[in-house]
Amino acid sequence: MSPIFSPAHGVRTEAGRHLQLVASRGAPAQHDSPDDAARRVWEIAFGLAARHRFEPDSPLAEIRRTVVGTLREHPAVARPLDAEMLVREALGEKVPVDEITGPVRTGVHLLLFARLVDELALTDGELESLIAQAEELAVDGELSPRPEPRDAPSPE
């Protein structure tokens, strides 16, 4: 097992089980009106997966390839720039995301979560551990789901 994942404690929530389903199907499954708790688990799991897949200083082209490759199959979910900004935010960068609506955020979190765990080639145990960690972070409101924000890199 990879050292970046803690031992699995088991997925305990409906939101977590939904993420397992999303990851196994490779695309977001339909979900009836997720509540704020589910959205929080999904956002945190997305952030954890993004930080395992990309380094904070990953080239934008690398992030863009993942985003565009994913959205090519699901163009109605979000604009590529919005999805890229959510990945960059998850990596701790200060980027403009306030205008991105809740449904777009949820779609990106689910869709890119599936893509990221696929790119990481997680085992079932590693996936379960990542989701369990997201569930724990969602319950403990004092823990941040993402690193401290940093300024955007200057274009050179």
C-alpha positions as CSV (number, residue, x, y, z in Angstrom):
1,M,0.0,0.0,0.0
2,S,1.2,3.5,-0.8
3,P,2.5,5.4,2.2
4,I,0.4,8.5,1.3
5,F,-2.8,6.7,2.3
6,S,-3.7,5.8,5.9
7,P,-5.1,2.3,6.6
8,A,-8.7,2.0,5.5
9,H,-11.3,2.5,8.2
10,G,-14.2,1.7,6.0
11,V,-16.5,4.0,4.1
12,R,-19.3,5.0,6.4
13,T,-21.6,7.4,4.6
14,E,-23.9,7.4,1.6
15,A,-21.8,10.2,0.1
16,G,-18.7,8.0,0.5
17,R,-20.4,5.0,-1.0
18,H,-21.5,7.2,-3.9
19,L,-17.8,8.1,-4.5
20,Q,-16.9,4.5,-4.7
21,L,-19.6,4.0,-7.3
22,V,-18.4,7.0,-9.2
23,A,-14.8,5.7,-9.2
24,S,-15.8,2.2,-10.3
25,R,-17.9,3.5,-13.2
26,G,-15.4,6.2,-14.2
27,A,-18.1,8.9,-14.4
28,P,-20.6,10.5,-12.1
29,A,-23.6,8.4,-11.3
30,Q,-26.8,10.2,-10.9
31,H,-27.5,11.4,-7.3
32,D,-30.8,12.9,-6.1
33,S,-30.3,16.3,-4.6
34,P,-27.1,15.9,-2.5
35,D,-27.1,17.7,0.8
36,D,-24.3,20.0,2.0
37,A,-22.7,17.1,4.0
38,A,-22.4,15.0,0.8
39,R,-21.0,17.9,-1.2
40,R,-18.4,18.5,1.5
41,V,-17.2,14.9,1.5
42,W,-17.0,15.0,-2.3
43,E,-15.1,18.3,-2.3
44,I,-12.6,17.0,0.3
45,A,-12.2,13.7,-1.6
46,F,-11.6,15.6,-4.8
47,G,-9.0,17.8,-3.1
48,L,-7.2,14.8,-1.6
49,A,-7.2,13.0,-5.0
50,A,-6.0,16.2,-6.8
51,R,-3.1,16.6,-4.3
52,H,-2.1,13.0,-4.7
53,R,-2.2,13.2,-8.5
54,F,-0.5,16.7,-8.9
55,E,2.2,18.5,-7.1
56,P,1.4,22.1,-6.0
57,D,3.7,23.4,-8.7
58,S,2.5,21.0,-11.5
59,P,2.6,22.6,-14.9
60,L,-0.7,24.0,-16.0
61,A,-0.5,22.0,-19.2
62,E,-0.5,18.8,-17.2
63,I,-3.6,19.8,-15.2
64,R,-5.2,21.0,-18.4
65,R,-4.7,17.7,-20.2
66,T,-6.5,15.9,-17.4
67,V,-9.3,18.4,-17.3
68,V,-9.8,18.6,-21.1
69,G,-9.5,14.9,-21.5
70,T,-12.2,14.4,-18.9
71,L,-14.6,17.1,-20.0
72,R,-14.4,16.0,-23.7
73,E,-16.6,13.1,-22.7
74,H,-18.9,15.2,-20.5
75,P,-18.9,18.7,-22.0
76,A,-22.2,19.7,-20.3
77,V,-20.7,19.4,-16.8
78,A,-18.4,22.5,-16.8
79,R,-16.2,24.8,-18.8
80,P,-12.6,23.5,-18.9
81,L,-11.4,26.8,-17.3
82,D,-13.8,26.4,-14.3
83,A,-12.7,22.8,-13.8
84,E,-9.0,23.8,-14.0
85,M,-9.5,26.5,-11.5
86,L,-11.1,24.0,-9.0
87,V,-8.1,21.7,-9.4
88,R,-5.7,24.6,-8.9
89,E,-7.7,25.7,-5.8
90,A,-7.5,22.2,-4.4
91,L,-3.7,22.4,-4.8
92,G,-3.7,25.5,-2.6
93,E,-3.5,28.2,-5.3
94,K,-5.5,31.4,-5.0
95,V,-7.6,31.5,-8.1
96,P,-11.0,33.0,-8.9
97,V,-13.6,30.4,-8.1
98,D,-16.4,32.4,-6.4
99,E,-18.4,32.7,-9.6
100,I,-18.5,28.8,-10.1
101,T,-22.0,27.6,-9.1
102,G,-22.7,24.8,-6.7
103,P,-24.0,22.3,-9.4
104,V,-20.9,22.9,-11.5
105,R,-18.6,22.4,-8.5
106,T,-20.4,19.2,-7.6
107,G,-20.2,17.9,-11.2
108,V,-16.5,18.7,-11.5
109,H,-15.7,17.2,-8.1
110,L,-17.4,13.9,-9.0
111,L,-16.2,13.7,-12.6
112,L,-12.6,14.7,-12.0
113,F,-12.5,12.6,-8.8
114,A,-13.2,9.5,-11.0
115,R,-10.6,10.6,-13.5
116,L,-7.9,11.3,-10.8
117,V,-8.3,8.0,-9.0
118,D,-8.2,6.3,-12.3
119,E,-4.9,8.1,-13.2
120,L,-3.5,7.2,-9.8
121,A,-4.5,3.5,-10.3
122,L,-5.6,3.2,-6.7
123,T,-6.3,-0.2,-5.3
124,D,-9.7,-0.8,-3.8
125,G,-8.1,-0.4,-0.3
126,E,-6.4,2.8,-1.2
127,L,-9.6,4.2,-2.7
128,E,-11.6,3.2,0.4
129,S,-8.9,4.8,2.6
130,L,-9.0,8.1,0.6
131,I,-12.8,8.2,0.9
132,A,-12.7,7.4,4.6
133,Q,-10.2,10.1,5.2
134,A,-12.5,12.6,3.3
135,E,-15.4,11.5,5.5
136,E,-13.3,12.1,8.7
137,L,-12.2,15.5,7.5
138,A,-15.7,16.4,6.6
139,V,-16.9,15.6,10.2
140,D,-14.0,17.4,11.9
141,G,-14.7,21.0,10.8
142,E,-11.4,22.3,12.2
143,L,-9.3,20.5,9.6
144,S,-8.9,22.1,6.3
145,P,-9.7,20.0,3.2
146,R,-7.0,21.8,1.2
147,P,-3.6,23.3,1.9
148,E,-3.1,27.0,2.7
149,P,-3.8,29.1,-0.3
150,R,-0.8,30.5,-2.2
151,D,-0.6,33.1,-4.9
152,A,-0.9,32.0,-8.5
153,P,2.4,31.4,-10.2
154,S,3.6,34.3,-12.3
155,P,3.6,33.6,-16.1
156,E,7.2,33.4,-17.3
